Amino acid sequence: MIIINVEAERFLDGIFPPFLTKMAMRNIIPALLVAVAGFSSASAQNRGLAEYLANPYIKKLPANTGNRLKAPKQGKSILPALKMKGVAGSSIMKPGYAIKANRDGEAWKDYAKYTFTYDKQGRMLSELAENLDLSQTQYYTYSLAEYTYDDSGRPTQVDVKGGFDLNKMQLVYTAKIEYDAVRPDVVVSQEAYDISSDGSKAMNEDSYKQVIERDGAGNITAVHSFTWYNNGWLEVQQLETTYNSDGKPQTLTQSVATQKSAADPIELAVNEAYADCTWQQTNGQIAYVDEIMSGSNLITSAKVNMTSQSDITMTVEYPEEDYDYVMTYEYNYLTMFPTKSVTSFKDFGDKGSYSKTVFDQDLTAAGAYPVQSINQILYTYDDYGNLLEMQNQTYYGHTIINSWEKGTVENDPATGYPATYIHSTYKLQEGNDYYGSWEDDSRVTYGAWLDTSSTGIEQIGADMGGKVEYYNLSGMKVKNPTSGIYIRKQGKNISKITIK
């Protein structure tokens, strides 16, 4: 069952339909799932807010339209702080600053410093970014992002100030976020604006919205996803769901924006369709097709049609041990080659995930041997959310390394918390799919760790009374502030001030 002759190898380019890779990847990278599915308040504390505020639908534009999007004149490169680490009961440890560096020959070159403040729950309140590489003129020298949350811990607004003088920054960007009332993790509106020096606002391409339709029973029947493009709202994705008499989804049809050429209009076209669906359980609140094998929605079988392959029989099992699910696809490739793929997936929570896909295809109708490939993808993280390893490799006759990354964490011996994180990528030799060498490509230095449960700052509130207190941008209390930027706290009222 391995590839051992030239005739079989000629079929390789047509053997692996793109949807197989997508189906495996969509379920082994939780970060991508959350970005597409909307903001998850639980995950908000584990990942940088910039990742959520980015428009997940801008990437769904056809390639020849996406490259026409205008770039902002000035920008900020946001580095999220490490995820919070709970120690000693209710303590929440977070870094006060981070310095990011790139490899410059044999040496490291620092290019940005980020200083953070947090609330008592470990949520980021502000992030001051300083550009240390002044040759990069597309970035402000300084930018300050400030975040506001609702009672559920979801971000509702971000304001960004930028400038080339720390004491003369002006508001350059603002975004407001709203959520679905039934699915509190789904963003239904994010309106983001660039703000010019004269105070005028122009909607930014970070903006997107989702219109959710429900039937009389409250089940989701359609989700229309729009992105801001060319000064108007453009629908880039649509999911339609029909239900059986028992209230369970019978069909799910997803369409995405397509464009045949630059002269043609952008139109929705079906790229995934599921029919005759059966379920182990479902709640009628499927907002994205990626959710059919997780949480409250566990599909067990369906007839599947995709852009690259039709007439697929899908079955899914949910073993209590070993894997979260085992998904099987069976179909005839080019109507003449019986094909079967079995994907097993395990989510280790914050520690990572593992996916294994065994792909079998019978090529005897073409006078070739049957073939088998095994693809494995592994992600592992440390307690602080640092990527320790990402390995994607395929075996058919020999092992092929598709991608391989690793992270090395050095802890501060005095505190036990991460002091440096170095990310490395495995670079294959030219013309080789296995042999290569490791290259360090980025480094982050962390410092000024603090327990936000005791030093964190409360968010702005209505209480104007109480003693006036000052904090620096690392969240440390300052008795006699001198020149610089500080957090002023009086009761539940908080403001950012500049002392010259």
MARNU-583078 format. One line per field, with one value per residue (C-alpha): x, y, z; residue number from 1; residue in one letter. Coordinates in nm, 4 decimals, always signed. Each point is the difference from the previous one (the first is absolute). Layout:
u: [X;...]
v: [Y;...]
w: [Z;...]
num: [NUM;...]
residu: [A;...]
END
This chain:
u: [+0.0000;+0.2899;+0.0957;+0.2725;-0.0330;+0.0077;-0.3511;-0.1494;+0.2099;-0.1476;-0.3342;+0.1281;-0.0930;-0.3625;-0.0209;-0.0374;-0.3072;+0.0403;-0.3008;+0.1744;+0.2730;-0.2532;-0.2187;+0.2992;+0.1456;-0.3250;-0.0291;+0.3579;+0.0612;-0.2390;+0.1307;-0.1318;-0.3332;-0.0499;+0.1052;-0.2586;-0.2694;+0.0144;+0.1423;+0.0171;+0.0131;+0.1708;+0.2752;+0.0336;+0.2187;+0.2285;+0.0716;+0.0807;-0.2939;+0.1436;-0.0659;-0.3697;-0.0356;+0.1388;-0.2713;-0.0266;-0.1868;+0.2441;+0.1964;-0.3088;+0.0037;+0.1114;+0.3744;-0.0170;-0.2193;+0.1870;+0.3212;-0.1798;-0.0788;+0.1673;+0.2557;-0.0132;+0.2545;+0.0998;-0.0489;+0.0893;+0.1450;-0.1724;+0.1715;-0.2414;+0.1148;+0.0313;-0.3146;-0.0577;+0.1378;-0.1827;+0.2230;-0.0341;-0.3747;-0.1586;+0.3182;+0.0156;+0.3486;+0.0573;+0.3072;+0.0273;+0.1920;+0.1238;+0.2764;-0.0095;+0.3076;+0.0799;+0.3124;+0.2468;+0.2819;+0.1565;-0.1478;-0.3439;-0.1448;-0.2721;-0.2689;-0.2935;-0.0743;-0.3465;-0.1111;-0.3232;-0.2545;-0.2709;-0.3128;-0.0342;-0.1267;+0.3184;-0.1660;+0.2114;-0.1072;+0.2740;+0.2921;+0.2656;+0.2081;+0.3314;+0.1642;+0.3705;+0.0893;-0.0451;+0.0847;-0.3471;-0.1838;-0.3299;-0.0474;-0.0542;+0.2799;-0.2593;-0.3490;-0.2266;-0.2925;-0.2636;-0.2660;-0.3458;-0.1925;-0.3577;-0.1113;+0.0647;+0.3611;-0.0502;+0.1742;-0.2499;+0.2281;+0.3617;+0.1536;+0.3461;+0.2083;+0.3120;+0.2751;+0.3693;+0.0148;-0.1058;-0.1651;-0.1765;-0.1878;-0.3451;-0.2903;+0.0562;-0.2275;-0.3115;-0.2141;-0.3276;-0.1125;-0.3466;-0.1008;-0.2928;-0.2506;-0.0409;+0.3569;+0.2026;+0.3260;-0.0999;+0.0788;-0.2871;+0.1590;+0.3467;+0.0177;+0.3552;+0.1056;+0.3247;+0.0093;+0.1923;+0.1794;-0.3025;-0.2250;-0.1867;-0.0736;+0.0162;-0.1144;+0.2926;+0.0202;+0.0114;-0.3763;-0.2364;-0.3506;-0.2124;-0.3753;-0.1479;-0.3462;-0.2017;-0.3280;-0.2952;+0.1683;+0.3105;+0.2179;+0.2553;-0.1102;+0.2523;+0.3160;+0.1059;+0.3551;+0.1083;+0.3311;+0.0619;+0.1409;+0.0295;-0.2090;-0.2890;-0.1124;+0.0855;-0.1456;+0.2891;-0.1518;-0.3434;-0.1183;-0.3545;-0.1523;-0.3241;-0.1584;-0.1847;-0.3334;+0.1875;+0.1749;+0.3435;+0.1969;-0.0619;+0.2189;+0.2779;+0.1181;+0.2943;+0.0743;+0.3025;+0.0896;+0.1464;+0.1129;+0.0971;+0.2117;+0.0647;-0.2631;-0.2689;-0.2219;+0.0618;-0.2716;-0.0817;+0.0560;-0.0569;+0.3230;-0.1301;-0.3378;-0.1161;-0.3240;-0.1870;+0.1751;-0.0346;+0.1081;+0.1099;-0.1074;-0.0720;-0.1386;-0.1041;+0.2531;+0.2564;+0.1433;+0.2922;+0.0461;+0.3169;-0.2151;-0.1649;+0.2461;+0.0450;-0.1823;-0.3771;-0.0045;+0.1287;-0.0836;+0.0155;-0.0560;-0.0741;+0.0270;+0.2581;+0.0732;+0.2940;+0.1606;+0.2748;-0.2018;-0.3648;-0.1968;+0.1974;-0.1365;+0.1013;-0.0293;+0.1223;+0.0554;+0.0686;+0.2041;+0.0151;+0.3720;+0.2996;-0.1679;-0.2717;-0.1289;+0.0855;-0.1298;-0.0145;-0.0429;-0.0691;-0.0402;+0.1157;+0.2648;-0.0479;-0.2917;+0.2415;+0.2403;-0.1555;+0.1326;-0.0240;+0.1408;-0.0245;+0.0822;+0.0445;+0.0181;+0.0845;-0.0171;+0.2254;-0.1479;+0.2601;+0.2736;-0.0618;-0.1561;+0.0755;-0.1454;+0.0684;-0.1421;+0.0440;-0.0705;-0.0521;-0.0630;-0.0437;+0.1675;-0.0307;-0.2494;+0.2954;+0.2346;+0.1816;+0.0467;-0.2286;+0.1511;-0.0097;+0.1146;-0.0034;-0.0081;+0.0626;-0.0213;+0.1001;-0.0209;+0.1353;+0.0051;+0.1368;-0.2031;+0.0337;-0.1227;+0.3450;+0.0164;+0.2464;-0.0384;-0.2044;+0.0747;-0.1784;+0.1346;-0.1267;+0.1140;-0.0397;+0.2987;+0.2153;-0.0594;-0.0568;+0.0209;-0.2648;+0.0798;+0.1731;+0.0327;+0.1108;+0.0305;+0.2586;-0.0913;+0.2537;-0.1397;+0.1385;+0.1705;-0.0955;-0.3743;-0.0640;-0.1898;+0.0928;+0.2842;+0.0644;-0.1806;+0.1769;-0.1960;+0.1793;-0.1001;+0.1296;+0.1307;+0.0136;+0.3004;-0.0682;-0.1610;-0.0380;-0.3199;+0.1574;+0.3525;+0.0548;+0.1171;-0.1487;+0.0069;-0.0929;-0.2241;-0.1547;+0.0521;-0.2178;+0.1397;-0.2471;+0.0401;-0.1596;-0.2339;-0.2824;-0.2955;-0.2938;-0.2443;+0.1586;+0.1516;-0.2496;-0.2003;-0.3785;-0.1743;-0.1593;-0.3192;-0.2412;+0.1441;+0.1876;+0.0757;+0.2990;+0.3704;+0.1947;+0.2664;+0.2500;+0.1467;+0.2647;-0.0618;+0.1329;-0.2809;+0.2282;-0.1229;+0.1854;-0.0080;+0.1496;-0.0391;+0.2434;-0.0124;-0.1479;-0.3253;-0.1910;-0.3258;-0.2027;-0.2439;-0.2601;-0.2550;-0.1281;+0.0923;+0.3153;+0.1646;+0.3324;+0.1917;+0.3195;+0.2241;+0.2485]
v: [+0.0000;+0.2420;+0.1817;-0.2003;+0.0650;+0.2921;-0.0586;+0.0543;+0.3094;+0.1666;+0.0074;+0.1817;+0.3460;-0.1074;-0.2281;+0.2504;+0.2220;+0.3323;-0.0538;-0.2891;+0.2280;+0.2678;-0.2403;-0.1156;+0.3469;+0.1683;-0.2273;-0.0137;+0.3714;+0.1308;+0.3521;+0.0018;-0.1381;+0.2775;+0.2657;-0.1216;-0.0782;+0.3351;+0.1090;-0.2546;+0.1694;-0.3027;+0.0056;+0.3774;-0.0394;-0.2430;+0.1876;+0.3512;+0.2254;+0.1084;-0.3500;+0.0362;+0.3539;-0.0945;-0.0497;-0.3794;+0.0487;+0.2240;-0.3160;-0.1487;+0.2550;-0.1416;+0.0358;+0.2450;+0.2343;-0.0309;+0.1351;+0.3203;+0.0858;+0.3197;-0.0121;+0.2524;+0.2789;-0.0688;-0.3153;-0.1729;-0.3438;-0.1520;-0.2683;-0.1712;-0.0584;-0.3567;-0.1694;+0.0400;-0.2601;-0.0744;-0.0841;-0.0102;-0.0186;+0.3006;+0.1708;+0.0916;+0.0586;+0.2096;+0.1687;+0.3766;+0.0351;-0.1926;+0.0801;-0.1641;-0.0579;-0.1394;-0.1711;+0.2416;-0.2145;-0.1723;+0.2421;+0.0885;+0.3409;+0.1390;+0.1702;+0.0580;+0.0316;-0.0527;+0.1082;-0.1351;+0.0785;-0.2399;-0.0129;-0.2275;-0.2838;+0.0069;+0.1621;+0.2481;+0.3607;+0.1734;-0.0807;+0.2595;-0.0928;+0.1724;-0.0445;-0.0563;-0.0256;+0.3538;-0.1060;-0.1580;+0.3238;-0.1758;-0.0308;+0.2731;+0.0394;-0.0406;-0.1429;-0.0580;-0.2439;+0.0161;-0.2705;+0.0030;-0.3124;-0.0842;-0.1833;-0.3345;+0.0893;+0.0497;+0.2966;+0.2630;+0.2812;+0.0667;+0.3430;+0.0478;+0.3138;+0.0453;+0.2478;+0.0657;+0.1730;-0.1870;+0.3088;+0.1054;-0.3081;+0.0407;-0.2372;-0.1798;-0.3037;-0.1137;-0.3130;-0.0978;-0.3614;-0.1495;-0.3609;-0.2286;-0.0232;-0.3787;-0.0881;+0.2340;-0.1183;+0.1137;+0.3536;+0.1504;+0.3391;+0.1467;+0.3544;+0.1248;+0.3475;+0.1700;+0.3510;+0.2716;+0.2939;+0.2248;-0.2416;-0.1357;-0.3730;-0.2549;-0.3578;-0.2392;-0.3410;-0.1586;+0.0558;-0.2916;-0.1032;-0.3103;-0.0203;-0.3055;-0.1245;-0.2351;-0.1855;+0.0015;-0.2630;+0.2150;-0.2194;+0.1702;-0.0258;+0.2343;+0.1945;+0.2746;+0.1250;+0.3346;+0.1794;+0.3676;+0.0212;+0.2812;+0.2369;-0.2403;-0.3220;-0.3117;-0.3397;-0.2455;-0.3039;-0.1488;-0.3064;-0.1266;-0.2756;-0.1934;-0.2195;-0.3297;-0.0314;-0.1072;+0.3400;-0.1326;+0.1417;-0.1899;+0.2024;+0.2573;+0.1977;+0.2361;+0.2516;+0.2273;+0.3013;-0.0890;+0.1942;-0.1525;+0.2968;+0.3599;+0.1106;-0.2283;+0.0778;-0.1589;-0.2575;-0.2663;-0.3589;-0.3224;-0.1609;-0.2420;-0.1755;-0.2599;-0.1967;-0.2781;+0.0958;-0.2146;+0.1121;-0.1336;+0.3340;+0.3518;+0.3250;+0.1735;+0.2795;-0.0811;+0.3291;-0.1487;-0.3296;-0.0546;-0.0591;-0.3254;-0.2229;+0.1862;+0.1215;-0.0382;-0.1026;-0.3473;-0.1203;-0.3770;-0.0268;+0.2002;+0.0056;+0.2643;+0.1996;+0.2359;+0.2043;-0.2572;-0.3181;-0.1084;-0.3027;-0.0434;-0.2245;+0.1395;-0.1851;+0.1229;-0.1874;+0.1513;-0.2458;+0.0805;-0.0732;+0.0651;+0.2496;+0.2647;-0.1220;-0.2329;+0.1243;-0.2213;+0.1171;-0.2481;+0.0860;-0.0848;+0.2402;+0.0824;-0.2485;-0.2955;-0.0057;-0.1161;+0.2319;+0.0018;+0.2393;-0.0371;+0.3022;-0.0425;+0.3137;+0.0666;+0.3382;+0.0365;+0.3360;+0.2640;-0.2609;-0.0469;-0.2488;-0.2988;-0.1052;-0.3141;-0.0653;-0.3367;+0.0284;-0.3077;-0.0019;-0.2954;+0.0748;-0.3479;+0.1319;+0.1915;-0.2964;+0.1409;-0.1151;+0.1135;+0.2856;+0.1071;+0.3167;+0.0948;+0.3666;+0.1009;+0.3487;+0.0772;+0.3221;+0.0338;+0.3038;+0.0778;+0.1322;+0.3564;-0.0596;-0.0106;-0.2307;-0.2769;-0.2010;-0.0103;-0.2965;-0.0855;-0.3050;-0.2488;-0.3552;-0.1800;-0.2196;+0.2407;+0.2859;+0.3471;+0.2988;+0.2498;+0.2478;-0.0113;+0.2717;+0.0008;+0.2401;+0.0083;+0.1588;+0.1084;+0.0817;+0.2605;-0.2048;+0.2627;+0.0000;-0.3190;+0.1915;+0.0195;+0.2413;-0.0719;-0.1863;-0.0890;-0.1207;-0.2200;-0.1362;-0.3128;+0.1032;-0.2800;-0.0332;+0.1051;-0.2856;-0.2063;-0.0819;-0.1424;+0.1208;+0.3543;+0.2094;+0.2164;+0.3775;+0.2365;+0.2740;+0.1935;+0.0613;+0.1470;+0.1182;+0.0284;+0.1839;+0.1836;-0.2876;+0.1004;-0.1545;+0.1786;-0.1316;+0.2382;+0.2715;+0.0000;+0.3137;+0.0109;+0.1197;+0.3420;+0.0292;+0.2601;+0.0342;+0.3312;-0.0133;-0.1352;+0.0614;+0.0951;-0.2557;-0.0173;-0.3027;-0.0275;-0.1896;-0.3181;+0.0153;+0.0943;+0.2580;+0.3359;+0.2330;+0.3099;-0.0117;+0.2067;+0.0618;-0.2791;-0.1922;-0.1348;-0.1655;+0.2206;-0.1899;+0.1596;-0.2441;-0.1837;+0.2818;-0.0580;+0.2242;+0.0194;+0.3230;+0.1528;+0.1984;+0.2305]
w: [+0.0000;-0.0574;-0.3167;-0.1688;-0.3727;-0.2369;-0.1332;+0.3440;+0.0607;-0.3084;+0.1775;+0.3084;-0.1191;-0.0351;+0.2988;+0.2798;-0.0486;+0.1839;+0.2256;+0.1802;+0.1223;+0.0919;+0.1961;+0.2019;+0.0566;+0.0969;+0.2996;+0.1188;+0.0378;+0.2662;-0.0553;-0.3549;+0.1098;+0.2506;-0.2477;-0.2506;+0.2538;+0.1734;+0.3324;+0.2815;+0.3387;+0.1539;-0.2608;+0.0216;+0.3040;-0.1826;-0.3195;-0.1133;-0.0677;-0.3326;-0.1297;+0.0707;-0.1265;-0.3399;-0.2603;-0.0543;-0.3284;-0.1830;-0.0870;-0.1628;-0.2776;-0.3359;-0.0412;-0.2878;+0.2046;+0.3275;-0.1504;-0.0922;+0.3610;+0.1079;+0.2788;+0.2862;-0.0068;+0.3580;+0.1995;+0.3213;+0.0479;+0.3020;+0.2028;+0.2403;+0.3539;+0.1163;+0.1213;+0.3702;+0.2374;+0.3229;+0.2960;+0.3752;+0.0145;-0.1663;-0.1199;-0.3689;-0.1333;-0.3130;-0.1516;+0.0269;-0.3249;-0.3021;-0.2475;-0.3405;-0.2160;-0.3427;-0.1181;-0.1618;-0.1298;+0.2986;+0.2537;+0.1333;-0.0810;+0.2270;-0.2030;+0.2373;+0.3694;+0.1457;+0.3463;+0.1446;+0.2700;+0.1158;+0.2084;+0.3021;-0.2205;-0.2082;-0.3031;-0.1894;+0.0505;-0.1945;-0.2229;-0.0748;-0.3047;-0.0699;-0.3384;+0.0642;-0.3689;-0.1261;-0.3543;-0.0106;-0.0737;-0.0747;+0.3778;+0.2552;+0.2488;+0.2752;+0.0048;+0.2951;-0.0180;+0.2734;+0.0435;+0.1577;+0.1059;+0.0898;+0.3143;-0.1718;-0.0720;-0.3736;-0.1651;-0.1128;-0.1103;-0.0867;-0.0477;-0.1442;+0.0259;-0.2088;-0.0623;-0.0227;+0.3379;+0.3141;+0.1388;-0.3208;-0.1107;-0.1512;-0.0523;-0.3313;+0.0231;+0.1835;-0.0168;+0.1665;+0.0299;+0.0504;+0.0622;-0.0743;+0.2859;-0.0297;-0.0960;+0.2233;-0.1592;-0.3489;-0.1164;-0.1984;-0.0546;+0.0104;-0.1278;-0.0224;-0.1090;-0.0941;+0.1409;-0.1806;+0.1579;-0.0546;+0.1890;-0.3027;-0.0038;-0.2817;+0.0446;+0.0164;-0.1688;+0.3457;-0.0032;-0.0486;+0.0977;+0.0107;-0.0441;+0.1711;-0.0943;+0.2220;-0.0376;+0.2407;+0.2169;+0.0341;-0.2227;-0.2234;-0.3631;-0.1633;+0.0811;-0.2407;+0.0502;-0.1437;-0.0176;-0.0722;-0.3503;-0.2526;+0.2162;+0.0443;+0.1617;-0.2014;+0.0906;+0.0024;+0.1674;+0.0536;+0.1909;-0.0501;+0.2148;-0.0415;+0.2669;+0.0220;+0.1753;+0.3147;+0.0083;-0.0957;-0.2961;-0.3214;-0.2356;+0.0363;-0.3018;+0.0127;-0.2766;-0.0319;-0.2115;-0.3391;-0.3038;-0.3345;-0.1031;+0.1004;-0.2510;+0.1411;+0.2997;+0.3373;+0.0614;+0.2550;-0.1096;+0.1951;+0.1196;+0.2661;+0.0239;+0.2534;-0.0538;+0.1811;+0.3229;+0.3109;+0.3451;+0.3333;+0.1418;-0.1267;+0.1377;-0.3225;+0.0521;-0.2690;-0.1198;-0.1963;-0.1767;+0.2059;+0.3081;-0.1076;+0.1894;+0.3274;+0.3072;-0.0125;-0.3675;-0.0817;-0.3495;-0.0645;-0.3759;-0.3148;-0.3766;-0.0872;-0.3145;-0.0245;-0.2730;-0.0574;+0.0542;+0.0012;+0.1220;+0.3202;+0.2726;+0.3380;+0.3308;+0.3372;+0.3266;+0.3408;+0.2066;+0.3685;+0.0114;-0.2257;-0.2379;+0.0075;-0.3351;-0.2862;-0.3363;-0.3090;-0.3599;-0.2790;-0.3703;-0.3513;-0.1209;-0.3706;+0.0249;-0.0344;+0.2984;+0.3306;+0.2693;+0.3780;+0.2570;+0.3759;+0.2161;+0.3748;+0.2119;+0.3635;+0.1724;+0.3041;+0.0949;+0.0739;-0.0437;-0.3739;-0.2423;-0.2204;-0.3358;-0.2026;-0.3470;-0.1699;-0.3730;-0.2190;-0.3736;-0.2336;-0.3352;-0.1503;-0.2587;-0.1487;+0.0218;+0.3034;+0.3560;+0.2808;+0.1985;+0.3593;+0.1723;+0.3673;+0.0998;+0.3609;+0.1481;+0.3563;+0.2017;+0.3545;+0.2302;+0.3437;+0.2941;-0.1266;-0.3534;-0.1628;-0.3016;+0.0825;-0.3187;-0.3199;-0.2225;-0.3236;-0.1800;-0.2571;-0.0567;-0.3336;-0.0628;+0.1955;+0.2396;-0.1429;+0.2316;-0.1054;+0.2774;+0.3348;+0.2623;+0.3602;+0.2887;+0.2756;+0.3326;+0.2572;+0.3424;+0.2342;+0.2752;+0.2565;-0.0758;-0.1957;-0.2681;-0.3707;-0.0685;-0.3691;-0.2741;-0.3249;-0.3019;-0.2536;-0.3391;-0.1690;-0.3432;-0.2555;-0.2257;-0.3575;-0.1894;+0.3176;+0.1877;+0.3172;+0.0728;+0.1182;+0.2932;+0.2741;-0.0259;+0.2817;-0.1388;+0.2897;+0.3691;+0.2723;+0.3332;+0.2882;+0.3288;+0.2918;+0.0850;+0.2309;+0.1755;-0.1620;+0.2590;+0.2498;-0.2224;-0.2878;-0.0685;+0.0035;-0.3145;-0.0325;+0.2018;+0.1282;+0.3500;+0.0116;+0.3696;+0.1861;+0.0262;-0.3126;-0.0915;-0.2855;-0.1830;-0.2683;-0.3217;+0.1607;+0.2538;+0.2912;+0.2472;-0.0076;+0.3011;-0.1640;-0.3783;-0.2067;-0.3764;-0.2111;-0.0531;+0.3024;+0.0952;+0.2364;+0.2231;+0.2250;+0.1345;-0.3056;-0.2374;-0.2012;-0.2541;-0.1779;+0.0520;-0.1324;+0.2329;-0.1701]
num: [1;2;3;4;5;6;7;8;9;10;11;12;13;14;15;16;17;18;19;20;21;22;23;24;25;26;27;28;29;30;31;32;33;34;35;36;37;38;39;40;41;42;43;44;45;46;47;48;49;50;51;52;53;54;55;56;57;58;59;60;61;62;63;64;65;66;67;68;69;70;71;72;73;74;75;76;77;78;79;80;81;82;83;84;85;86;87;88;89;90;91;92;93;94;95;96;97;98;99;100;101;102;103;104;105;106;107;108;109;110;111;112;113;114;115;116;117;118;119;120;121;122;123;124;125;126;127;128;129;130;131;132;133;134;135;136;137;138;139;140;141;142;143;144;145;146;147;148;149;150;151;152;153;154;155;156;157;158;159;160;161;162;163;164;165;166;167;168;169;170;171;172;173;174;175;176;177;178;179;180;181;182;183;184;185;186;187;188;189;190;191;192;193;194;195;196;197;198;199;200;201;202;203;204;205;206;207;208;209;210;211;212;213;214;215;216;217;218;219;220;221;222;223;224;225;226;227;228;229;230;231;232;233;234;235;236;237;238;239;240;241;242;243;244;245;246;247;248;249;250;251;252;253;254;255;256;257;258;259;260;261;262;263;264;265;266;267;268;269;270;271;272;273;274;275;276;277;278;279;280;281;282;283;284;285;286;287;288;289;290;291;292;293;294;295;296;297;298;299;300;301;302;303;304;305;306;307;308;309;310;311;312;313;314;315;316;317;318;319;320;321;322;323;324;325;326;327;328;329;330;331;332;333;334;335;336;337;338;339;340;341;342;343;344;345;346;347;348;349;350;351;352;353;354;355;356;357;358;359;360;361;362;363;364;365;366;367;368;369;370;371;372;373;374;375;376;377;378;379;380;381;382;383;384;385;386;387;388;389;390;391;392;393;394;395;396;397;398;399;400;401;402;403;404;405;406;407;408;409;410;411;412;413;414;415;416;417;418;419;420;421;422;423;424;425;426;427;428;429;430;431;432;433;434;435;436;437;438;439;440;441;442;443;444;445;446;447;448;449;450;451;452;453;454;455;456;457;458;459;460;461;462;463;464;465;466;467;468;469;470;471;472;473;474;475;476;477;478;479;480;481;482;483;484;485;486;487;488;489;490;491;492;493;494;495;496;497;498;499;500]
residu: [M;I;I;I;N;V;E;A;E;R;F;L;D;G;I;F;P;P;F;L;T;K;M;A;M;R;N;I;I;P;A;L;L;V;A;V;A;G;F;S;S;A;S;A;Q;N;R;G;L;A;E;Y;L;A;N;P;Y;I;K;K;L;P;A;N;T;G;N;R;L;K;A;P;K;Q;G;K;S;I;L;P;A;L;K;M;K;G;V;A;G;S;S;I;M;K;P;G;Y;A;I;K;A;N;R;D;G;E;A;W;K;D;Y;A;K;Y;T;F;T;Y;D;K;Q;G;R;M;L;S;E;L;A;E;N;L;D;L;S;Q;T;Q;Y;Y;T;Y;S;L;A;E;Y;T;Y;D;D;S;G;R;P;T;Q;V;D;V;K;G;G;F;D;L;N;K;M;Q;L;V;Y;T;A;K;I;E;Y;D;A;V;R;P;D;V;V;V;S;Q;E;A;Y;D;I;S;S;D;G;S;K;A;M;N;E;D;S;Y;K;Q;V;I;E;R;D;G;A;G;N;I;T;A;V;H;S;F;T;W;Y;N;N;G;W;L;E;V;Q;Q;L;E;T;T;Y;N;S;D;G;K;P;Q;T;L;T;Q;S;V;A;T;Q;K;S;A;A;D;P;I;E;L;A;V;N;E;A;Y;A;D;C;T;W;Q;Q;T;N;G;Q;I;A;Y;V;D;E;I;M;S;G;S;N;L;I;T;S;A;K;V;N;M;T;S;Q;S;D;I;T;M;T;V;E;Y;P;E;E;D;Y;D;Y;V;M;T;Y;E;Y;N;Y;L;T;M;F;P;T;K;S;V;T;S;F;K;D;F;G;D;K;G;S;Y;S;K;T;V;F;D;Q;D;L;T;A;A;G;A;Y;P;V;Q;S;I;N;Q;I;L;Y;T;Y;D;D;Y;G;N;L;L;E;M;Q;N;Q;T;Y;Y;G;H;T;I;I;N;S;W;E;K;G;T;V;E;N;D;P;A;T;G;Y;P;A;T;Y;I;H;S;T;Y;K;L;Q;E;G;N;D;Y;Y;G;S;W;E;D;D;S;R;V;T;Y;G;A;W;L;D;T;S;S;T;G;I;E;Q;I;G;A;D;M;G;G;K;V;E;Y;Y;N;L;S;G;M;K;V;K;N;P;T;S;G;I;Y;I;R;K;Q;G;K;N;I;S;K;I;T;I;K]
END
